Amino acid sequence: MADDFMTVADMVADAYDLSGQEISDLKNAAPLMARMPAVPSSNGTQHKYSKYTAEPVVGFRTENDGRDFDHSVDTVVSVDLKILDWSWAVDKAVADAWRQGGASAFIAREGARHMQAAMFQAEKQTLLGQTDGVAAGFNGFADNAAVNALADEMVVSAGGTTADINQSVYLVKSSEVLHVLRTDDMGLGQTLVQNFNGATGNYPAYYTPACAWMTTQIGGAYSMARICNLNNVDSGAQLTDELIYEAVSKFPAGQAPDLIIMSREAQNQLRNSRTTYNPAGIPAATPDVAAGIQILVSDAVKTDEALIA
């Protein structure tokens, strides 16, 4: 898209007759970014890690006879980091005109908003990946071959049959599903006054650079499970504790997930299912735990997925 620079007319919060309280109409919190551990890339813009993929063959033997020796097998996984950019600029004269503290206050306010938007973009890419997110971004949960097809053992279908109204819930082992950064710098760079070219000539602008190389390490075949084809239309296609327990049962013994990621809508489906089974008929509390696992709600969950078949 074309550049969209701030103008004086955009500075509605600069009016003297406003309360000073800023209210947001946006759903752009990034709780998953805050919850998932971050690790440095192993090799610059490419991250490699090892998976234990085959155990050595062992067995019993009889007296005075032997057995063939064998060895374990590791597989190297490589994932490419992508550039997330939240750089921005504003005409110096426009920023200087900010009456709520001048240019420095305006730059701090706008910079914080760019940073928040970047974190939400990273959260969306983590969940949606290149399948439903941005093609130029990194692979995410929806791209993961280990949870992408119903034929795979780590996927549970809720049974939805109507297209393009569905969503997924992910169960992850947060020790293995990680954010990967080339460096630990996820902040804004130093703001500088630079010359910009306008339609008819040059003008000075405050320019703030901000970008980072990042990706998501999905882990191994048993690092994540997916409950898919959830919706509010088809009968029996809503989230329940039974579906969550079925997904948990896909993990090997001793390797249970420790985080469940879902939308607010799916959380309400789960609450409704618990109300149904309440003998007193009292509405169930909003669930923050299921199967003993913490629930994390994210607005980055896509709620108009195609059917996973």
C-alpha positions as CSV (number, residue, x, y, z in Angstrom):
1,M,0.0,0.0,0.0
2,A,1.0,3.7,-0.3
3,D,2.5,5.7,2.5
4,D,-0.1,7.0,4.9
5,F,1.4,9.9,6.9
6,M,-0.1,11.6,9.9
7,T,-1.6,15.1,9.3
8,V,-2.7,17.8,11.7
9,A,-6.3,16.8,10.9
10,D,-5.6,13.3,12.2
11,M,-4.6,14.6,15.6
12,V,-8.1,14.4,17.1
13,A,-6.7,13.6,20.6
14,D,-4.9,17.0,20.5
15,A,-8.1,18.9,21.0
16,Y,-8.3,20.9,24.3
17,D,-11.9,19.9,25.0
18,L,-11.3,16.1,25.2
19,S,-11.1,14.3,28.6
20,G,-7.5,13.1,28.1
21,Q,-8.6,9.5,28.4
22,E,-7.8,7.4,25.4
23,I,-10.2,4.6,24.5
24,S,-9.4,1.9,21.9
25,D,-11.8,0.3,19.4
26,L,-9.1,-2.2,18.4
27,K,-8.5,-5.8,19.4
28,N,-4.7,-5.9,19.2
29,A,-3.4,-7.2,22.5
30,A,-0.7,-9.9,22.1
31,P,-0.9,-12.2,25.1
32,L,0.7,-15.1,23.2
33,M,3.8,-13.0,22.4
34,A,4.2,-12.3,26.1
35,R,3.6,-15.9,27.1
36,M,5.8,-17.8,24.6
37,P,9.5,-18.0,25.5
38,A,11.9,-16.4,23.0
39,V,15.3,-17.8,22.1
40,P,18.1,-16.4,19.9
41,S,18.5,-17.7,16.4
42,S,21.2,-20.4,16.1
43,N,22.6,-19.0,12.8
44,G,21.6,-15.4,12.0
45,T,18.6,-15.4,9.7
46,Q,18.2,-19.2,9.8
47,H,17.5,-21.2,12.9
48,K,18.4,-24.8,13.2
49,Y,17.5,-27.3,15.9
50,S,17.8,-31.0,16.4
51,K,14.9,-33.5,16.9
52,Y,15.4,-37.0,18.3
53,T,13.6,-39.0,15.6
54,A,14.6,-42.6,16.0
55,E,15.6,-44.6,19.1
56,P,18.4,-47.2,19.0
57,V,17.3,-50.8,18.6
58,V,17.8,-52.7,21.8
59,G,16.6,-56.1,23.0
60,F,17.1,-59.2,25.1
61,R,19.7,-61.9,24.3
62,T,20.4,-65.4,25.4
63,E,23.5,-66.6,27.2
64,N,26.6,-66.8,25.1
65,D,25.0,-65.1,22.2
66,G,24.9,-61.4,21.2
67,R,22.9,-58.9,19.3
68,D,23.6,-56.2,16.7
69,F,24.5,-52.8,18.0
70,D,22.5,-49.8,16.8
71,H,22.4,-46.0,17.4
72,S,19.9,-43.2,17.9
73,V,19.0,-40.8,15.1
74,D,18.7,-37.1,15.2
75,T,17.2,-34.9,12.4
76,V,18.2,-31.2,11.9
77,V,15.3,-28.9,11.3
78,S,15.9,-25.5,9.6
79,V,13.4,-22.6,9.7
80,D,13.9,-19.2,8.0
81,L,13.5,-16.0,9.9
82,K,11.5,-13.2,8.3
83,I,11.6,-9.4,8.7
84,L,8.9,-7.8,10.7
85,D,9.0,-4.0,10.1
86,W,7.2,-1.3,12.2
87,S,9.3,1.7,11.1
88,W,7.4,5.0,10.8
89,A,7.8,8.7,10.0
90,V,5.9,11.9,10.5
91,D,6.3,15.4,9.1
92,K,8.4,17.4,11.6
93,A,6.1,20.3,11.5
94,V,3.1,18.1,12.2
95,A,4.8,16.4,15.2
96,D,6.0,19.7,16.6
97,A,2.4,21.0,16.5
98,W,1.3,18.3,19.0
99,R,-0.1,20.4,21.9
100,Q,0.0,17.5,24.5
101,G,3.7,17.7,25.1
102,G,5.2,18.6,21.8
103,A,7.1,16.3,19.4
104,S,8.7,14.1,22.0
105,A,5.3,13.2,23.5
106,F,3.8,12.6,20.1
107,I,6.7,10.4,19.0
108,A,6.5,8.3,22.2
109,R,2.7,7.9,21.8
110,E,2.9,6.9,18.1
111,G,5.9,4.7,18.7
112,A,4.1,2.8,21.4
113,R,1.2,2.2,19.1
114,H,3.5,1.0,16.3
115,M,5.1,-1.4,18.7
116,Q,1.8,-2.8,19.9
117,A,0.7,-3.2,16.3
118,A,3.9,-5.1,15.5
119,M,3.4,-7.5,18.4
120,F,-0.1,-8.2,17.3
121,Q,1.1,-8.8,13.8
122,A,3.7,-11.3,15.1
123,E,1.0,-13.0,17.1
124,K,-1.3,-13.4,14.1
125,Q,1.6,-14.7,12.0
126,T,2.5,-17.2,14.8
127,L,-1.1,-18.6,14.7
128,L,-2.0,-18.2,11.1
129,G,1.3,-18.6,9.4
130,Q,1.6,-18.4,5.6
131,T,-1.6,-20.4,5.1
132,D,-4.0,-17.8,6.6
133,G,-1.6,-14.9,7.5
134,V,1.0,-13.0,5.4
135,A,2.8,-14.9,2.7
136,A,6.0,-12.9,3.3
137,G,5.9,-13.8,7.0
138,F,7.2,-16.9,8.7
139,N,5.5,-20.3,9.1
140,G,3.0,-20.6,11.9
141,F,0.7,-23.1,13.6
142,A,-1.7,-23.4,10.7
143,D,1.3,-24.3,8.4
144,N,2.7,-27.0,10.6
145,A,2.7,-30.3,8.9
146,A,2.4,-32.1,12.2
147,V,-1.1,-30.6,12.9
148,N,-2.3,-29.6,9.5
149,A,-4.3,-32.6,8.2
150,L,-7.0,-34.6,9.9
151,A,-5.2,-37.8,8.9
152,D,-2.4,-36.8,11.3
153,E,-2.6,-38.2,14.8
154,M,-2.3,-34.8,16.5
155,V,-5.5,-33.4,15.1
156,V,-9.0,-33.6,16.5
157,S,-12.0,-32.5,14.5
158,A,-15.0,-30.9,16.2
159,G,-17.1,-32.0,13.3
160,G,-18.1,-28.7,11.7
161,T,-19.3,-29.0,8.1
162,T,-20.0,-25.4,7.1
163,A,-17.2,-23.8,5.2
164,D,-15.4,-20.6,6.1
165,I,-16.9,-20.1,9.6
166,N,-14.5,-22.3,11.5
167,Q,-11.7,-21.9,14.0
168,S,-9.0,-23.9,15.7
169,V,-7.8,-24.4,19.3
170,Y,-4.1,-25.2,19.8
171,L,-2.6,-27.2,22.7
172,V,1.2,-26.6,22.9
173,K,4.2,-27.5,24.9
174,S,5.7,-24.1,25.5
175,S,9.1,-25.5,26.2
176,E,9.3,-26.6,22.5
177,V,7.1,-24.1,20.7
178,L,9.2,-20.9,20.8
179,H,9.7,-17.4,19.3
180,V,13.0,-17.1,17.6
181,L,14.8,-13.8,17.2
182,R,18.0,-12.9,15.4
183,T,18.7,-10.5,18.3
184,D,16.8,-9.6,21.4
185,D,16.1,-6.1,20.1
186,M,12.4,-5.7,19.6
187,G,12.2,-2.0,20.4
188,L,12.2,1.2,18.4
189,G,15.4,2.6,17.0
190,Q,16.6,6.2,17.5
191,T,14.4,8.8,16.0
192,L,16.2,11.1,13.6
193,V,15.2,14.1,11.5
194,Q,15.6,13.1,7.8
195,N,14.8,14.7,4.5
196,F,11.7,13.1,2.8
197,N,10.5,13.7,-0.8
198,G,6.9,15.0,-1.1
199,A,4.8,15.2,-4.2
200,T,6.3,18.6,-5.1
201,G,9.5,18.9,-3.1
202,N,11.5,18.1,0.1
203,Y,10.4,18.3,3.7
204,P,12.0,17.3,7.1
205,A,10.4,14.4,9.0
206,Y,11.0,12.5,12.2
207,Y,11.9,8.9,11.1
208,T,12.0,6.0,13.6
209,P,13.4,2.7,12.3
210,A,12.1,-0.5,13.8
211,C,12.4,-4.0,12.4
212,A,13.4,-7.5,13.6
213,W,14.2,-10.9,12.1
214,M,11.9,-13.5,13.7
215,T,10.1,-16.8,13.3
216,T,8.4,-19.5,15.3
217,Q,10.0,-22.9,16.2
218,I,7.1,-25.4,16.1
219,G,9.2,-28.2,17.7
220,G,8.5,-31.8,17.1
221,A,5.7,-34.1,16.1
222,Y,4.3,-34.1,19.7
223,S,4.9,-30.5,20.5
224,M,1.4,-29.4,19.5
225,A,-2.1,-30.6,18.9
226,R,-5.0,-28.9,17.0
227,I,-8.7,-29.0,17.5
228,C,-10.2,-27.8,14.3
229,N,-13.6,-27.3,12.5
230,L,-15.1,-25.5,15.5
231,N,-18.0,-23.2,14.9
232,N,-21.3,-21.9,16.4
233,V,-23.6,-23.0,13.5
234,D,-23.3,-26.8,13.1
235,S,-24.7,-29.0,15.7
236,G,-22.1,-30.5,18.0
237,A,-19.3,-28.5,16.5
238,Q,-18.6,-26.4,19.6
239,L,-15.7,-26.7,22.0
240,T,-16.1,-29.0,25.0
241,D,-13.9,-30.5,27.7
242,E,-14.3,-33.8,25.9
243,L,-12.6,-32.5,22.8
244,I,-9.8,-31.0,24.9
245,Y,-9.2,-34.3,26.7
246,E,-9.2,-36.1,23.4
247,A,-6.5,-33.7,22.1
248,V,-4.5,-34.1,25.3
249,S,-4.7,-37.9,24.8
250,K,-2.7,-37.5,21.6
251,F,0.4,-36.5,23.5
252,P,2.8,-39.2,24.7
253,A,2.8,-40.1,28.4
254,G,4.7,-37.6,30.4
255,Q,4.7,-35.0,27.7
256,A,1.4,-33.1,28.3
257,P,0.9,-29.6,26.9
258,D,0.9,-26.7,29.3
259,L,-1.0,-24.0,27.2
260,I,-4.3,-24.0,25.3
261,I,-4.7,-21.1,22.8
262,M,-8.2,-20.2,21.8
263,S,-10.5,-17.3,20.8
264,R,-12.9,-15.6,23.2
265,E,-15.7,-17.3,21.2
266,A,-14.3,-20.7,21.7
267,Q,-13.9,-20.0,25.4
268,N,-17.5,-19.1,25.6
269,Q,-18.4,-22.3,23.8
270,L,-16.5,-24.2,26.5
271,R,-18.3,-22.3,29.2
272,N,-21.7,-23.0,27.7
273,S,-20.8,-26.7,27.5
274,R,-20.0,-26.7,31.2
275,T,-23.3,-24.9,32.0
276,T,-25.2,-27.6,30.2
277,Y,-23.8,-30.3,32.6
278,N,-24.3,-28.2,35.7
279,P,-27.0,-30.0,37.8
280,A,-28.0,-26.8,39.5
281,G,-28.5,-25.0,36.2
282,I,-26.2,-22.2,37.3
283,P,-24.1,-20.6,34.5
284,A,-20.5,-21.9,34.6
285,A,-17.7,-19.5,35.3
286,T,-15.6,-18.3,32.4
287,P,-13.0,-21.1,32.1
288,D,-9.3,-20.2,32.5
289,V,-8.2,-23.9,32.8
290,A,-9.1,-27.1,31.0
291,A,-7.8,-30.5,31.7
292,G,-5.5,-28.8,34.3
293,I,-3.9,-26.7,31.5
294,Q,-3.9,-22.9,31.3
295,I,-6.2,-21.3,28.7
296,L,-4.8,-18.2,26.8
297,V,-7.3,-16.2,24.8
298,S,-6.1,-14.4,21.7
299,D,-7.9,-12.1,19.3
300,A,-5.4,-13.3,16.6
301,V,-7.2,-16.6,16.3
302,K,-8.9,-16.8,12.9
303,T,-12.6,-17.4,13.1
304,D,-13.4,-17.9,9.4
305,E,-11.2,-20.8,8.6
306,A,-11.9,-23.2,5.8
307,L,-12.8,-26.7,6.7
308,I,-9.8,-28.9,7.5
309,A,-10.4,-32.2,5.8
